[in-house]
Amino acid sequence: MIKKFSFFKFSTSKQRVTFIGLGNMGYSMASNLSKSGKFLISGFDINKSVQEEFNKQENTEADSFHSSISKSDYIMTMLPNTE
């Protein structure tokens, strides 16, 4: 029997996804997932004004960084480099 692998778990509740890095790519990906209504999204960025804009526009609540990570089912990083 062959089992199909899915990146996202199947569940009746919404999956929690935290994005670290809300630049060109991270902001767009997080925004699209948020708009789908299938996920609870948290977004964090070193630029606080971008993070605040994302949270306001996408109607998300920003817990503390560590709290969001510990509650997340998935963590996505969209960073410009390794520094």
Number of C-alpha atoms within 10 A of each C-alpha: 3 4 5 5 7 7 6 9 10 9 7 7 9 14 17 17 22 23 22 22 22 23 17 10 13 20 20 13 16 24 18 12 15 18 14 9 10 13 16 20 26 27 28 24 20 11 11 10 10 17 21 17 11 23 18 12 10 18 13 15 15 17 13 10 14 8 10 21 18 11 14 16 15 15 16 14 12 16 14 10 5 4 4
